[in-house]
Amino acid sequence: MIQESIAAVAAEISDYDLSSAAQLDAFRISYLGRKGRLADLFDQLKTVPNEEKRAVGQQLNALKQQAQARFDEQHAALEAAADNAPANPDFDYTLPVVPGALGTRHPLSLVREEMLRVLGRIGFNVAEGPEIEDDWHNFTALNFPENHPARDMQDTFFLMGECVNERMSEETGSTDASAGIHSSTHSPTHLLRTHTSPVQVRVMESQQPPIRSIMPGRVYRNEAISARAHMMFHQLEALYVDENVSFADLKQTVYYFVQELFGADINIRFRPSFFPFTEPSAEIDITCLICKGAGCNICKQSGWVEIGGGGMVDPAVLEFCGIDAERYSGFAWGLGIERIAMLKYQIKDLRLFTENDMRFLRQFEGL
């Protein structure tokens, strides 16, 4: 009879040991769970004769309320006991907390900020621009004519839009549109900037001289990753445009920058070179910091290490940007932040900057 089962379950509920949280949870599953004893009794209600269902249903509801009340009462009692439990006598609460491991500044961030401070002291402000550029700002406005050999100086990551992929398929007869990044044999409209010089163009387009700005940022080139090269690296460029700016101003700025960064005993030399956006142009070398100019494998026994290049802004670039080249002149120069960090901290492998090896990074704690 179901009435006998109800009486038996009521006795079990009254006598169940609920002295621990584990026993309380077992009680909940056994009696209040979806597959528990009470659920089974409610399923048997449909077998009870109709004239008895009302009375049996009332007994089952009372039994469920009894089980729920017993559970709630003991649950509250266990929580209260836990809150009022005495402190662990074996634990010394006066001990200091375990310190968390603090991070440190990345060497590239350290060098970048020092370079900004040095140039900021002589009036250069910071300008930034997008890393995804268009052909105009990255090439054309910097005096890279279409199909000019100077474009081959950069091995570029072009961003291929859907329409560009369709055009490539028509030209090549291929249906493969998987090349989201393509070489410089085609001319899509957008690319990952190959240098920070596009920021110079944007500055000159948006304001008139005098201009004195520095442009730090990441750049991208399709190069094999090695100890001396990477497909992603950082540059810092400086631009000064005003009336009567000369190559002597460029040299004095570079002298000041290098000697503030590396010390007054560092020698500097300029070697004639070529860049599409400056004329005349020069490569900039400094005394090798490893051998102090005596000659070593780092400087290839020459005693000199190249750190960057620059020159006088080509008048065509000024005109592209809406600046009167008859009235104004300027200089631009730039260098790789990784190269400066490698020289400053005598790091011989460029890949260490991006490997996130904590043994390497911890060397710069406190700098």
Residue, then its C-alpha position, 0 to 999 in steps of 0.5 A: m500500500i502507498q500509505e505504508s510507503i509514505a509512513a516508511v519514508a517519513a520515518e527515514i526523513s526524521d531519522y536521517d543523519l545530516s551532520s555534514a555537508a556531504q550527508l545533506d547533499a546525499f539527502r537532497i538527492s535521495y529524497l528531493g531529487r527528480k529521481g528520488r524517493l518522493a518523486d517515485l511516490f508521486d508517480q505511484l499516485k496515478t495507481v491509487p483509486n480515485e476516491e483515495k487520491r485526494a487524501v493520498g495527495q495531501q499526505l504526499n504534499a505533507l511529506k515533501q514539506q517535511a523533507q524540504a523543511r528538514f533540509d533547509e533547517q540543517h543547511a542553515a545550521l551547517e552554514a552558521a557553524a562554518d561562519n562561527a568556526p574558530a580560526n585554524p590554530d596551526f596557521d599564523y595569520t601574521l605572516p605576510v601575503v605571498p607576493g604576486a609575480l610582477g611583470t617588467r617593461h619590454p626592452l623595446s618599450l624601454v628604448r622607444e620611450e627613451m628615444l621619445r624623451v630625447l627628441g621631445r626635449i628639443g621640441f619634437n612631438v609624437a604623431e601616429g598613423p594606421e598600420i593598414e595603409d593605402d598605396w598613396h601614403n605608403f608609396t606614391a606620395l613618397n616619390f615611388p612612381e608606379n613600376h619604379p624600381a624603388r618599389d622593389m626596396q620593399d617586399t610588401f604584404f598587400l591586403m587583397g579585397e574580394c574585387v582584387n581577387e576577382r581581377m586576379s582570377e580573370e587575369t590568371g585564369s585561376t579560381d584560387a582566391s586564398a592569397g589574402i596576402h600577396s607580393s608586390t607584383h599586383s597593386p591592390t589599394h591597401l597594404l601593411r605599411t612597410h615603413t612609418s614614413p606614411v605618417q610623415v605624409r599624413v602630418m604634412e597633408s594635415q598641417q603647414p610648416p613649421i613641422r617637427s614630429i617623430m613617428p614611432g610604430r610597427v611596420y611589416r615586410n615579407e622577409a624570412i625571420s632570422a637572427r638579423a631580420h623579421m617580418m614585423f619590427h618597429q621604426l622611429e622616424a623624425l621630420y622637420v620642415d620649416e624655412n631654411v632647413s639644411f642638411a647641417d640641421l639634420k646632422q646636428t639633430v642626429y649627433y645630439f640624439v646618438q650621444e644622448l642615447f649612447g654617450a658623448d664618446i660615440n662617433i657618427r658618420f654619414r655615407p651617401s645613399f639613395f632613398p626615393f623620398t629624400e635628396p640628398s640621402a645618407e646612411i648613418d653609422i655609429t661606433c660599434l658598441i661591442c668592440k668600441g671601434a676596434g673591429c669585431n664580427i658584429c661590425k664585420q671588422s669595420g668598427w662601424v654599425e649602421i643605425g638608420g638613414g635619412g636626408m633632405v625631404d625631396p621637393a616632390v614629396l613636399e608638393f605632393c603633400g601641399i607644401d610650397a617647396e620653393r619656400y620650405s625645406g625639411f629633413a627626415w630620418g629614421l631607424g629601427i628600434e630593434r637595432i637600437a635595442m640590440l646595440k644598447y643591450q648587446i643582444k645578438d638575436l632579433r627573435l628574442f624580442t618576440e619569443n616571450d622567453m621570461r629568462f630573457l625578459r627578466q634581465f630588464e627588471g628595474l631598468 
